[in-house]
Amino acid sequence: MSDVVFTADFNSRRQWVAGRSWAYPGGGPVNRSDDKLDYLVSDPAYSRGGIFRATRRRDGLWSTGLLTTEGSEEGFVVRAGDVLETRVRLPREMGAWPAVWTWRDGDQEIDVFEYHPDHPDLLELSNHVRGGHLYHQNEAVRPGGPLELRVEFGARSVVWWVNGVRTFADERGVGEHWFAHLIVNLSVCGGRYHPPPDPGVTEMSYAVEHLTVRRPPLADAPGNCP
């Protein structure tokens, strides 16, 4: 039986660091090389409470919300064998780029999901550790719609469920000794791969209503500890 080892409290300063991530050059606040218009901010209005916001700045960038467990007091990491479950409400605005993902030491990225409203019924599910990827198209995926995701970070296969349906098993996995920090954020597209925000749009948001991580007892074996 799996035990819940992490329940997200986005208001907790012990669990999460706001507005800074080493997934961005120098820890942020910008990452233009990845076609992001983000300017990370620690203002609680942009990420705390589970509402991740972005607002247009005068310099052409967007103030954006990001939370990560990296560098936090608790320093929680997801491990091989863990199961993450989350419920989100997708954004509507063109240029919005919401994601839940993992990161450590410049790598170890597993995308629980990425979404772009210019492809309104499409989710991106990716294992960047060992090269698994799926564009998942489903009419239940839509701008402003609710979405439930479950991801098993298996050593030999990462498995995604979308709205309760087993959707993708990459048969690549993360390896037995993998571990990584969590990131939850809303980025803004710069236009290279997906359209940027419409000129009249000045703000956007998406909600993460629930996020937990379960850990099977075997995941606590010495060989699986970071």
N, C-alpha and C positions, 0 to 999 in steps of 0.2 A: 504494500500500500504506500503510495507516495505521500510525503508530508509537505505542507505548504511552508516554504523557507523564506518567502518574500511576498509581501502584500504592499503594493505601491501606495504611499501617502505622499502625494506630490507637494504638500505643504511642509514636509519634514526636511529640515536642514541636515539632519543626521543621515538620511538616505540619499539625498540628491544635492548636487552642485548645479547652480543655474548660470547659464550664459557663458560657459567656458568648456571646451573639449579639445583634447589633443588629436581628435579626428580632423580638426581644422589646423592649418599651419600656425605654429606658434601658440596653439591653444585658442586661436581666434583673435579678433571677432569676425574675420572675413575668410572666405574660401572661394575666390573668384576662379581659380583653376578648375574647380568642379562645377562651373557654370551656376554658382549660387549668388544671389543678390543679398544674402544674409549679412546682417551686422548683429552679432549675438549680444543680447542684453540680459542683465541679471534682475531687472525689474520684475517683481513677483506677478505683476499683471499680465505678463507674457507667457507664464508657464505654470505657476502655482495653482493648485486647485484642479489641475487636469485640463484646463483650457489653454491650448497653445496658439498664440496669436502672432501676427506679423502686421506691421504698419509701415506705410511708405515714409521715407525720409527725404529731406530736401536735396541730399547729395546723390540721389538716384538709387541708393541701397534701401533695404528694408530692415527695420528693427525686428528681430525674430526671437522666439522663445525656444530654449533647449534645456533639458535636464539630463544629467548623467550621474551614474553611481561612481564613476571614476573620480578619485580624489575626495570622496565624501568621507565622513567620520566612520560610517559603517563599512564602506568599501565593498559593497555586495558585488559578487561575480556570478554569472551563469556558468554552469559546468556541463560537461558531456553527460547526457542522460536526463538533464532537466527538461521540464515541460513548462512552457510559458503560455498563459492564457490571457487574452485581452479583448476588451470591447471598446470600439471607437466609433465616432461619428465623423464621416468624411467631410472635407471642405467642398465648397461649391465654386470658388473663384478660380479662373484661369491663372496659371502660374503657381498655384499652391502645390507644395511638395511635402506632404506629411510622411513620416516614417517612424517605425520602431525598429531598432537595430542594435547590434553589439559591436564592440571595438576594444582593442588592447594593443599597445605597442606598435601602432602603425598598421595593424592588420586585424585578423580574427573577426572579420565582418560577416555576420549573418543578418540578412534583412527579413525580419518578421513580415514586413510589408513595406512597399512604397506605392504611391498613388499620384496620378496626374489627371486632373479633370478634363484635359483635352482628349483623353481616351477614357470616357466616362464609365465604361463597364470593365476596365482592365486593372488587375493588380500585378505588381512585380514581386516575385518571391525568389530570393537569391541566396546562394551559399558561395560567398567569395573566398572562403577558406580552401575549398576543394573543387570549386567550379560547377556547381549545380544551379540551374536557373529555369524559371517558368514564367511566361506571361499568361496569367489566368484570366480568362474572359467569362463573365457571368452576368446575367441581367439583374441579379440581386445586388451587384456592385454599382453604386450610382452616386453622383454628387449630393452631398447632404444626407446620405443614407447611413443607417447603422451597419456595423460589420463586426462579426465575432471571429477571432483567429485563435488557433491553438498550434503551437510549434514544439515538436520534440527534437531536441538537439542531440540526435543519436550519434554515437561514435562511428557507425558505419552508414547511417542514412539519416538525413534531416527530413522530417515529415511535417507537412503543413495540413491543417484542417481549416476550411473557410465556411463559416456559418454551419458548423457541425458536420460537414462533409469532408472526408479524407480526399485531398485534392492533389498532392504532389509528394512523392518520396524520391529524393534525388539520388539515392544509392551511392552517395559520396561520403556523407557524414562529416564529422569534425575531428575525428581521432579521439583516442581514449583520454588524453591528457589536456584536452582543450578547455579553456576558460576565458571569459571576457566580461567586460562591464556592459551595462545597459545604457542606451541613449534613446530618448524620446524627444522628437522635435518637429517643428514646422519650418521647412526651408522655402525659398522663393526662387523659381527658375529664371535664368538669365536670358533664355531664348535660343541657346545653341542646340539643345535636344528637344525642348518643349517650349511652347509659347510663353513669353513673359506675361505679367499681369496686364489686363486692359488699362489704358491710360486713366480712365475715370475711377478705377478701384484704388482705395487708399488703405484698406485693411482686410484681413482674412483670418480665419481661425478653424481649428478642428478640436474635437474633444476626445480625451482618453478617459472613459468612464470607469474602467476597471483594469487592473493588471496584477497578476499573481504568477509566482514561479513555484512549481512543485518539484520535489527531488526524491526519486526512488532511493531506498536504503543503500543499494549498491553504489550509488554515486558518491557516498561518503567513505568508500574504501580508500586506503592510503594512496593507492596508485592514481586516484582521480582527483586528489586535492591539489590546489595550486601552490 
